[in-house]
Amino acid sequence: MPVSETQLIDSDIVTELKDVMGDDFSVLVDSFIRDGQQRLQALQQALSARDRETLRAQAHSFKGSSSNLGALQVCALCLAMETLAVEGDLNQAPEILEALQTAFDKASEALREI
């Protein structure tokens, strides 16, 4: 399934997190957004430097945090970036990074509104 057809946010995960965390859910969202912005910047720098290991590590970490919060498109795009870095073919990486930024922005907005 293409990433664009992947659900943006897994509402079941979000509901469970909200139930467990209560009012602290917004703190988790703020932390995810802050971390995501830093990871996107690190991914851009790694891509510019053609640093495959940093690109892989940043994508892997971002994949985990987005999965934990139910940001499914972000998670799928991080997996795609991680795979490219492992395989060594970075030709599609700029397009994936652009799509990742867009998905992250949409997921952040959706999570803030929950």
N, CA, C and O atoms as CSV, one atom per row, in Angstrom:
chain,resi,resn,atom,element,x,y,z
A,1,MET,N,N,0.844,-1.171,0.000
A,1,MET,CA,C,0.000,0.000,0.000
A,1,MET,C,C,0.896,1.243,0.000
A,1,MET,O,O,1.804,1.348,0.825
A,2,PRO,N,N,0.651,2.172,-0.907
A,2,PRO,CA,C,1.443,3.405,-0.915
A,2,PRO,C,C,1.269,4.173,0.399
A,2,PRO,O,O,0.206,4.135,1.017
A,3,VAL,N,N,2.319,4.862,0.807
A,3,VAL,CA,C,2.282,5.597,2.075
A,3,VAL,C,C,1.139,6.603,2.079
A,3,VAL,O,O,0.508,6.823,3.113
A,4,SER,N,N,0.869,7.217,0.926
A,4,SER,CA,C,-0.195,8.222,0.868
A,4,SER,C,C,-1.559,7.639,1.213
A,4,SER,O,O,-2.474,8.381,1.571
A,5,GLU,N,N,-1.707,6.319,1.110
A,5,GLU,CA,C,-2.970,5.671,1.449
A,5,GLU,C,C,-2.975,5.150,2.887
A,5,GLU,O,O,-3.996,4.665,3.374
A,6,THR,N,N,-1.844,5.252,3.551
A,6,THR,CA,C,-1.749,4.829,4.943
A,6,THR,C,C,-2.486,5.841,5.809
A,6,THR,O,O,-2.404,7.048,5.581
A,7,GLN,N,N,-3.198,5.339,6.793
A,7,GLN,CA,C,-3.909,6.195,7.734
A,7,GLN,C,C,-2.916,7.158,8.394
A,7,GLN,O,O,-1.809,6.757,8.752
A,8,LEU,N,N,-3.308,8.426,8.554
A,8,LEU,CA,C,-2.421,9.428,9.135
A,8,LEU,C,C,-2.120,9.115,10.603
A,8,LEU,O,O,-0.959,9.058,11.008
A,9,ILE,N,N,-3.177,8.914,11.393
A,9,ILE,CA,C,-3.053,8.669,12.831
A,9,ILE,C,C,-3.868,7.431,13.189
A,9,ILE,O,O,-4.994,7.267,12.721
A,10,ASP,N,N,-3.303,6.571,14.009
A,10,ASP,CA,C,-4.032,5.404,14.512
A,10,ASP,C,C,-4.812,5.848,15.742
A,10,ASP,O,O,-4.240,6.025,16.818
A,11,SER,N,N,-6.106,6.023,15.582
A,11,SER,CA,C,-6.936,6.554,16.667
A,11,SER,C,C,-6.990,5.612,17.867
A,11,SER,O,O,-7.168,6.071,18.995
A,12,ASP,N,N,-6.840,4.304,17.649
A,12,ASP,CA,C,-6.836,3.364,18.773
A,12,ASP,C,C,-5.626,3.598,19.685
A,12,ASP,O,O,-5.756,3.580,20.909
A,13,ILE,N,N,-4.470,3.813,19.093
A,13,ILE,CA,C,-3.269,4.080,19.881
A,13,ILE,C,C,-3.424,5.389,20.640
A,13,ILE,O,O,-3.100,5.474,21.824
A,14,VAL,N,N,-3.923,6.409,19.945
A,14,VAL,CA,C,-4.101,7.715,20.585
A,14,VAL,C,C,-5.094,7.624,21.737
A,14,VAL,O,O,-4.852,8.185,22.806
A,15,THR,N,N,-6.200,6.930,21.534
A,15,THR,CA,C,-7.207,6.779,22.589
A,15,THR,C,C,-6.612,6.085,23.803
A,15,THR,O,O,-6.838,6.500,24.939
A,16,GLU,N,N,-5.854,5.030,23.557
A,16,GLU,CA,C,-5.230,4.299,24.664
A,16,GLU,C,C,-4.230,5.184,25.414
A,16,GLU,O,O,-4.198,5.182,26.645
A,17,LEU,N,N,-3.420,5.933,24.676
A,17,LEU,CA,C,-2.460,6.829,25.314
A,17,LEU,C,C,-3.162,7.911,26.132
A,17,LEU,O,O,-2.742,8.227,27.245
A,18,LYS,N,N,-4.229,8.471,25.575
A,18,LYS,CA,C,-4.977,9.502,26.298
A,18,LYS,C,C,-5.587,8.939,27.577
A,18,LYS,O,O,-5.584,9.599,28.616
A,19,ASP,N,N,-6.106,7.726,27.498
A,19,ASP,CA,C,-6.696,7.095,28.678
A,19,ASP,C,C,-5.643,6.872,29.769
A,19,ASP,O,O,-5.905,7.097,30.951
A,20,VAL,N,N,-4.466,6.434,29.365
A,20,VAL,CA,C,-3.397,6.141,30.316
A,20,VAL,C,C,-2.771,7.427,30.858
A,20,VAL,O,O,-2.491,7.529,32.053
A,21,MET,N,N,-2.552,8.408,29.979
A,21,MET,CA,C,-1.794,9.602,30.357
A,21,MET,C,C,-2.655,10.760,30.861
A,21,MET,O,O,-2.164,11.638,31.571
A,22,GLY,N,N,-3.915,10.763,30.500
A,22,GLY,CA,C,-4.783,11.862,30.921
A,22,GLY,C,C,-4.296,13.200,30.388
A,22,GLY,O,O,-4.021,13.344,29.197
A,23,ASP,N,N,-4.192,14.175,31.283
A,23,ASP,CA,C,-3.788,15.527,30.888
A,23,ASP,C,C,-2.346,15.592,30.391
A,23,ASP,O,O,-1.972,16.541,29.702
A,24,ASP,N,N,-1.540,14.597,30.734
A,24,ASP,CA,C,-0.146,14.588,30.294
A,24,ASP,C,C,0.011,14.205,28.817
A,24,ASP,O,O,1.115,14.254,28.275
A,25,PHE,N,N,-1.095,13.825,28.172
A,25,PHE,CA,C,-1.022,13.478,26.755
A,25,PHE,C,C,-0.484,14.648,25.937
A,25,PHE,O,O,0.305,14.448,25.014
A,26,SER,N,N,-0.905,15.864,26.268
A,26,SER,CA,C,-0.451,17.044,25.516
A,26,SER,C,C,1.058,17.241,25.675
A,26,SER,O,O,1.717,17.723,24.754
A,27,VAL,N,N,1.605,16.875,26.826
A,27,VAL,CA,C,3.056,16.960,27.040
A,27,VAL,C,C,3.767,15.970,26.108
A,27,VAL,O,O,4.810,16.287,25.537
A,28,LEU,N,N,3.198,14.783,25.963
A,28,LEU,CA,C,3.757,13.775,25.065
A,28,LEU,C,C,3.734,14.274,23.619
A,28,LEU,O,O,4.712,14.113,22.888
A,29,VAL,N,N,2.631,14.871,23.216
A,29,VAL,CA,C,2.516,15.414,21.854
A,29,VAL,C,C,3.551,16.513,21.633
A,29,VAL,O,O,4.230,16.531,20.606
A,30,ASP,N,N,3.672,17.427,22.591
A,30,ASP,CA,C,4.662,18.508,22.467
A,30,ASP,C,C,6.076,17.944,22.350
A,30,ASP,O,O,6.886,18.444,21.570
A,31,SER,N,N,6.365,16.914,23.117
A,31,SER,CA,C,7.677,16.273,23.065
A,31,SER,C,C,7.912,15.610,21.703
A,31,SER,O,O,9.000,15.708,21.137
A,32,PHE,N,N,6.887,14.939,21.190
A,32,PHE,CA,C,6.981,14.310,19.869
A,32,PHE,C,C,7.262,15.359,18.795
A,32,PHE,O,O,8.091,15.138,17.912
A,33,ILE,N,N,6.577,16.491,18.868
A,33,ILE,CA,C,6.748,17.538,17.868
A,33,ILE,C,C,8.150,18.137,17.952
A,33,ILE,O,O,8.807,18.333,16.929
A,34,ARG,N,N,8.602,18.424,19.158
A,34,ARG,CA,C,9.952,18.965,19.339
A,34,ARG,C,C,11.007,17.993,18.817
A,34,ARG,O,O,11.909,18.376,18.073
A,35,ASP,N,N,10.879,16.733,19.219
A,35,ASP,CA,C,11.823,15.698,18.786
A,35,ASP,C,C,11.776,15.520,17.268
A,35,ASP,O,O,12.813,15.396,16.617
A,36,GLY,N,N,10.570,15.509,16.717
A,36,GLY,CA,C,10.417,15.325,15.277
A,36,GLY,C,C,11.071,16.439,14.473
A,36,GLY,O,O,11.694,16.185,13.443
A,37,GLN,N,N,10.927,17.670,14.945
A,37,GLN,CA,C,11.567,18.796,14.257
A,37,GLN,C,C,13.078,18.641,14.262
A,37,GLN,O,O,13.741,18.912,13.260
A,38,GLN,N,N,13.624,18.203,15.399
A,38,GLN,CA,C,15.067,17.986,15.490
A,38,GLN,C,C,15.505,16.835,14.590
A,38,GLN,O,O,16.551,16.907,13.946
A,39,ARG,N,N,14.711,15.788,14.550
A,39,ARG,CA,C,15.066,14.630,13.711
A,39,ARG,C,C,15.010,14.984,12.224
A,39,ARG,O,O,15.861,14.551,11.447
A,40,LEU,N,N,14.011,15.768,11.836
A,40,LEU,CA,C,13.922,16.188,10.436
A,40,LEU,C,C,15.143,17.020,10.042
A,40,LEU,O,O,15.682,16.864,8.946
A,41,GLN,N,N,15.567,17.887,10.928
A,41,GLN,CA,C,16.761,18.691,10.666
A,41,GLN,C,C,17.997,17.791,10.556
A,41,GLN,O,O,18.831,17.977,9.670
A,42,ALA,N,N,18.106,16.818,11.460
A,42,ALA,CA,C,19.243,15.891,11.433
A,42,ALA,C,C,19.218,15.034,10.164
A,42,ALA,O,O,20.263,14.753,9.578
A,43,LEU,N,N,18.023,14.623,9.746
A,43,LEU,CA,C,17.906,13.846,8.506
A,43,LEU,C,C,18.349,14.675,7.307
A,43,LEU,O,O,19.044,14.167,6.427
A,44,GLN,N,N,17.957,15.940,7.264
A,44,GLN,CA,C,18.358,16.820,6.160
A,44,GLN,C,C,19.872,16.985,6.127
A,44,GLN,O,O,20.487,16.930,5.062
A,45,GLN,N,N,20.467,17.188,7.295
A,45,GLN,CA,C,21.927,17.343,7.364
A,45,GLN,C,C,22.639,16.058,6.940
A,45,GLN,O,O,23.628,16.102,6.208
A,46,ALA,N,N,22.134,14.925,7.399
A,46,ALA,CA,C,22.750,13.646,7.034
A,46,ALA,C,C,22.622,13.389,5.533
A,46,ALA,O,O,23.548,12.886,4.897
A,47,LEU,N,N,21.469,13.738,4.979
A,47,LEU,CA,C,21.281,13.554,3.544
A,47,LEU,C,C,22.219,14.460,2.754
A,47,LEU,O,O,22.824,14.027,1.774
A,48,SER,N,N,22.340,15.707,3.176
A,48,SER,CA,C,23.244,16.644,2.495
A,48,SER,C,C,24.683,16.158,2.531
A,48,SER,O,O,25.435,16.347,1.575
A,49,ALA,N,N,25.064,15.530,3.638
A,49,ALA,CA,C,26.430,15.010,3.797
A,49,ALA,C,C,26.592,13.603,3.219
A,49,ALA,O,O,27.692,13.051,3.205
A,50,ARG,N,N,25.473,13.027,2.739
A,50,ARG,CA,C,25.470,11.646,2.230
A,50,ARG,C,C,25.959,10.671,3.311
A,50,ARG,O,O,26.642,9.688,3.021
A,51,ASP,N,N,25.593,10.969,4.556
A,51,ASP,CA,C,25.975,10.161,5.714
A,51,ASP,C,C,24.889,9.107,5.939
A,51,ASP,O,O,23.909,9.336,6.648
A,52,ARG,N,N,25.092,7.961,5.323
A,52,ARG,CA,C,24.077,6.913,5.358
A,52,ARG,C,C,23.821,6.382,6.757
A,52,ARG,O,O,22.671,6.095,7.092
A,53,GLU,N,N,24.840,6.242,7.584
A,53,GLU,CA,C,24.655,5.688,8.928
A,53,GLU,C,C,23.833,6.633,9.812
A,53,GLU,O,O,22.935,6.186,10.525
A,54,THR,N,N,24.131,7.914,9.769
A,54,THR,CA,C,23.343,8.880,10.553
A,54,THR,C,C,21.918,8.944,10.016
A,54,THR,O,O,20.964,9.030,10.789
A,55,LEU,N,N,21.776,8.902,8.719
A,55,LEU,CA,C,20.448,8.907,8.100
A,55,LEU,C,C,19.650,7.693,8.580
A,55,LEU,O,O,18.479,7.817,8.939
A,56,ARG,N,N,20.281,6.533,8.586
A,56,ARG,CA,C,19.610,5.310,9.035
A,56,ARG,C,C,19.227,5.407,10.511
A,56,ARG,O,O,18.098,5.093,10.888
A,57,ALA,N,N,20.172,5.841,11.338
A,57,ALA,CA,C,19.926,5.904,12.777
A,57,ALA,C,C,18.827,6.909,13.122
A,57,ALA,O,O,17.972,6.625,13.961
A,58,GLN,N,N,18.843,8.063,12.492
A,58,GLN,CA,C,17.814,9.081,12.752
A,58,GLN,C,C,16.445,8.604,12.268
A,58,GLN,O,O,15.443,8.789,12.958
A,59,ALA,N,N,16.402,7.999,11.102
A,59,ALA,CA,C,15.129,7.482,10.580
A,59,ALA,C,C,14.596,6.376,11.486
A,59,ALA,O,O,13.394,6.300,11.739
A,60,HIS,N,N,15.487,5.526,11.970
A,60,HIS,CA,C,15.080,4.428,12.847
A,60,HIS,C,C,14.486,4.966,14.153
A,60,HIS,O,O,13.429,4.509,14.586
A,61,SER,N,N,15.146,5.915,14.766
A,61,SER,CA,C,14.655,6.491,16.021
A,61,SER,C,C,13.323,7.213,15.819
A,61,SER,O,O,12.411,7.085,16.636
A,62,PHE,N,N,13.219,7.965,14.734
A,62,PHE,CA,C,11.997,8.704,14.421
A,62,PHE,C,C,10.853,7.724,14.136
A,62,PHE,O,O,9.701,7.979,14.487
A,63,LYS,N,N,11.186,6.615,13.504
A,63,LYS,CA,C,10.187,5.570,13.234
A,63,LYS,C,C,9.598,5.060,14.542
A,63,LYS,O,O,8.386,4.879,14.650
A,64,GLY,N,N,10.438,4.832,15.519
A,64,GLY,CA,C,9.976,4.320,16.808
A,64,GLY,C,C,9.070,5.296,17.533
A,64,GLY,O,O,8.013,4.908,18.032
A,65,SER,N,N,9.470,6.553,17.598
A,65,SER,CA,C,8.644,7.534,18.325
A,65,SER,C,C,7.325,7.785,17.613
A,65,SER,O,O,6.297,7.972,18.264
A,66,SER,N,N,7.340,7.791,16.293
A,66,SER,CA,C,6.091,8.019,15.560
A,66,SER,C,C,5.163,6.812,15.681
A,66,SER,O,O,3.944,6.969,15.751
A,67,SER,N,N,5.730,5.625,15.705
A,67,SER,CA,C,4.919,4.424,15.889
A,67,SER,C,C,4.269,4.416,17.263
A,67,SER,O,O,3.092,4.082,17.395
A,68,ASN,N,N,5.030,4.781,18.285
A,68,ASN,CA,C,4.508,4.801,19.652
A,68,ASN,C,C,3.331,5.756,19.807
A,68,ASN,O,O,2.449,5.525,20.634
A,69,LEU,N,N,3.312,6.829,19.015
A,69,LEU,CA,C,2.253,7.828,19.119
A,69,LEU,C,C,1.164,7.618,18.067
A,69,LEU,O,O,0.192,8.372,18.024
A,70,GLY,N,N,1.318,6.606,17.228
A,70,GLY,CA,C,0.297,6.289,16.244
A,70,GLY,C,C,0.347,7.129,14.983
A,70,GLY,O,O,-0.640,7.190,14.249
A,71,ALA,N,N,1.477,7.783,14.711
A,71,ALA,CA,C,1.635,8.585,13.492
A,71,ALA,C,C,2.093,7.648,12.367
A,71,ALA,O,O,3.283,7.538,12.072
A,72,LEU,N,N,1.121,6.983,11.755
A,72,LEU,CA,C,1.415,5.868,10.843
A,72,LEU,C,C,2.128,6.280,9.562
A,72,LEU,O,O,3.047,5.586,9.127
A,73,GLN,N,N,1.726,7.399,8.943
A,73,GLN,CA,C,2.406,7.827,7.714
A,73,GLN,C,C,3.854,8.217,8.002
A,73,GLN,O,O,4.759,7.889,7.235
A,74,VAL,N,N,4.063,8.917,9.111
A,74,VAL,CA,C,5.430,9.296,9.493
A,74,VAL,C,C,6.266,8.032,9.690
A,74,VAL,O,O,7.396,7.940,9.208
A,75,CYS,N,N,5.704,7.079,10.392
A,75,CYS,CA,C,6.399,5.817,10.642
A,75,CYS,C,C,6.758,5.109,9.329
A,75,CYS,O,O,7.885,4.641,9.165
A,76,ALA,N,N,5.813,5.033,8.408
A,76,ALA,CA,C,6.056,4.351,7.122
A,76,ALA,C,C,7.141,5.056,6.312
A,76,ALA,O,O,7.975,4.400,5.687
A,77,LEU,N,N,7.134,6.377,6.322
A,77,LEU,CA,C,8.149,7.123,5.575
A,77,LEU,C,C,9.520,7.000,6.233
A,77,LEU,O,O,10.539,6.974,5.542
A,78,CYS,N,N,9.552,6.927,7.549
A,78,CYS,CA,C,10.827,6.698,8.241
A,78,CYS,C,C,11.397,5.325,7.882
A,78,CYS,O,O,12.602,5.173,7.681
A,79,LEU,N,N,10.521,4.338,7.805
A,79,LEU,CA,C,10.959,3.004,7.395
A,79,LEU,C,C,11.527,3.041,5.976
A,79,LEU,O,O,12.553,2.419,5.701
A,80,ALA,N,N,10.864,3.767,5.077
A,80,ALA,CA,C,11.359,3.883,3.698
A,80,ALA,C,C,12.733,4.550,3.669
A,80,ALA,O,O,13.622,4.120,2.934
A,81,MET,N,N,12.904,5.605,4.477
A,81,MET,CA,C,14.196,6.303,4.525
A,81,MET,C,C,15.270,5.393,5.118
A,81,MET,O,O,16.395,5.339,4.620
A,82,GLU,N,N,14.918,4.694,6.165
A,82,GLU,CA,C,15.868,3.771,6.796
A,82,GLU,C,C,16.309,2.698,5.798
A,82,GLU,O,O,17.491,2.365,5.718
A,83,THR,N,N,15.368,2.170,5.053
A,83,THR,CA,C,15.668,1.137,4.058
A,83,THR,C,C,16.611,1.665,2.978
A,83,THR,O,O,17.564,0.986,2.595
A,84,LEU,N,N,16.343,2.874,2.491
A,84,LEU,CA,C,17.229,3.471,1.484
A,84,LEU,C,C,18.648,3.623,2.029
A,84,LEU,O,O,19.623,3.336,1.334
A,85,ALA,N,N,18.753,4.073,3.266
A,85,ALA,CA,C,20.079,4.280,3.862
A,85,ALA,C,C,20.826,2.958,3.997
A,85,ALA,O,O,22.028,2.891,3.738
A,86,VAL,N,N,20.118,1.912,4.401
A,86,VAL,CA,C,20.743,0.596,4.549
A,86,VAL,C,C,21.191,0.065,3.187
A,86,VAL,O,O,22.287,-0.480,3.053
A,87,GLU,N,N,20.333,0.229,2.183
A,87,GLU,CA,C,20.643,-0.286,0.845
A,87,GLU,C,C,21.652,0.580,0.100
A,87,GLU,O,O,22.257,0.129,-0.872
A,88,GLY,N,N,21.837,1.807,0.543
A,88,GLY,CA,C,22.843,2.673,-0.059
A,88,GLY,C,C,22.399,3.462,-1.263
A,88,GLY,O,O,23.212,4.153,-1.878
A,89,ASP,N,N,21.131,3.380,-1.619
A,89,ASP,CA,C,20.617,4.113,-2.773
A,89,ASP,C,C,19.811,5.301,-2.276
A,89,ASP,O,O,18.653,5.151,-1.887
A,90,LEU,N,N,20.419,6.477,-2.288
A,90,LEU,CA,C,19.778,7.669,-1.738
A,90,LEU,C,C,19.100,8.533,-2.805
A,90,LEU,O,O,18.732,9.674,-2.528
A,91,ASN,N,N,18.932,8.007,-4.008
A,91,ASN,CA,C,18.334,8.799,-5.088
A,91,ASN,C,C,16.922,9.277,-4.763
A,91,ASN,O,O,16.545,10.388,-5.135
A,92,GLN,N,N,16.146,8.458,-4.079
A,92,GLN,CA,C,14.771,8.834,-3.737
A,92,GLN,C,C,14.675,9.530,-2.387
A,92,GLN,O,O,13.597,9.981,-2.000
A,93,ALA,N,N,15.770,9.621,-1.676
A,93,ALA,CA,C,15.750,10.163,-0.319
A,93,ALA,C,C,15.220,11.600,-0.240
A,93,ALA,O,O,14.464,11.902,0.684
A,94,PRO,N,N,15.580,12.498,-1.165
A,94,PRO,CA,C,15.025,13.859,-1.065
A,94,PRO,C,C,13.491,13.878,-1.158
A,94,PRO,O,O,12.833,14.628,-0.436
A,95,GLU,N,N,12.934,13.062,-2.038
A,95,GLU,CA,C,11.471,12.992,-2.170
A,95,GLU,C,C,10.842,12.424,-0.913
A,95,GLU,O,O,9.801,12.906,-0.466
A,96,ILE,N,N,11.459,11.412,-0.343
A,96,ILE,CA,C,10.925,10.808,0.876
A,96,ILE,C,C,11.020,11.801,2.032
A,96,ILE,O,O,10.104,11.895,2.848
A,97,LEU,N,N,12.121,12.539,2.103
A,97,LEU,CA,C,12.270,13.523,3.167
A,97,LEU,C,C,11.211,14.618,3.044
A,97,LEU,O,O,10.665,15.065,4.053
A,98,GLU,N,N,10.921,15.044,1.842
A,98,GLU,CA,C,9.876,16.052,1.635
A,98,GLU,C,C,8.508,15.506,2.048
A,98,GLU,O,O,7.733,16.201,2.705
A,99,ALA,N,N,8.216,14.273,1.667
A,99,ALA,CA,C,6.954,13.639,2.056
A,99,ALA,C,C,6.891,13.445,3.569
A,99,ALA,O,O,5.827,13.585,4.173
A,100,LEU,N,N,8.026,13.125,4.174
A,100,LEU,CA,C,8.103,12.942,5.621
A,100,LEU,C,C,7.796,14.252,6.339
A,100,LEU,O,O,7.072,14.258,7.334
A,101,GLN,N,N,8.338,15.350,5.847
A,101,GLN,CA,C,8.064,16.666,6.446
A,101,GLN,C,C,6.569,16.977,6.377
A,101,GLN,O,O,5.980,17.439,7.354
A,102,THR,N,N,5.967,16.722,5.228
A,102,THR,CA,C,4.530,16.983,5.053
A,102,THR,C,C,3.702,16.102,5.972
A,102,THR,O,O,2.774,16.582,6.622
A,103,ALA,N,N,4.029,14.820,6.032
A,103,ALA,CA,C,3.290,13.891,6.897
A,103,ALA,C,C,3.454,14.271,8.364
A,103,ALA,O,O,2.501,14.197,9.139
A,104,PHE,N,N,4.652,14.673,8.740
A,104,PHE,CA,C,4.906,15.084,10.119
A,104,PHE,C,C,4.085,16.324,10.470
A,104,PHE,O,O,3.487,16.395,11.543
A,105,ASP,N,N,4.058,17.291,9.568
A,105,ASP,CA,C,3.270,18.509,9.812
A,105,ASP,C,C,1.792,18.177,9.996
A,105,ASP,O,O,1.140,18.701,10.900
A,106,LYS,N,N,1.272,17.315,9.143
A,106,LYS,CA,C,-0.143,16.924,9.235
A,106,LYS,C,C,-0.418,16.138,10.522
A,106,LYS,O,O,-1.420,16.371,11.199
A,107,ALA,N,N,0.477,15.213,10.848
A,107,ALA,CA,C,0.306,14.410,12.067
A,107,ALA,C,C,0.386,15.291,13.303
A,107,ALA,O,O,-0.387,15.110,14.244
A,108,SER,N,N,1.317,16.246,13.310
A,108,SER,CA,C,1.451,17.153,14.448
A,108,SER,C,C,0.179,17.961,14.645
A,108,SER,O,O,-0.299,18.118,15.769
A,109,GLU,N,N,-0.359,18.466,13.563
A,109,GLU,CA,C,-1.591,19.254,13.632
A,109,GLU,C,C,-2.751,18.387,14.138
A,109,GLU,O,O,-3.529,18.814,14.991
A,110,ALA,N,N,-2.855,17.179,13.608
A,110,ALA,CA,C,-3.929,16.270,14.030
A,110,ALA,C,C,-3.800,15.909,15.506
A,110,ALA,O,O,-4.801,15.867,16.222
A,111,LEU,N,N,-2.593,15.651,15.962
A,111,LEU,CA,C,-2.386,15.283,17.365
A,111,LEU,C,C,-2.670,16.449,18.303
A,111,LEU,O,O,-3.178,16.249,19.406
A,112,ARG,N,N,-2.344,17.660,17.872
A,112,ARG,CA,C,-2.632,18.843,18.693
A,112,ARG,C,C,-4.144,19.052,18.865
A,112,ARG,O,O,-4.607,19.548,19.892
A,113,GLU,N,N,-4.882,18.665,17.849
A,113,GLU,CA,C,-6.326,18.880,17.871
A,113,GLU,C,C,-7.091,17.810,18.661
A,113,GLU,O,O,-8.283,17.961,18.925
A,114,ILE,N,N,-6.410,16.748,19.028
A,114,ILE,CA,C,-7.073,15.644,19.731
A,114,ILE,C,C,-7.246,15.989,21.203
A,114,ILE,O,O,-7.784,15.186,21.965
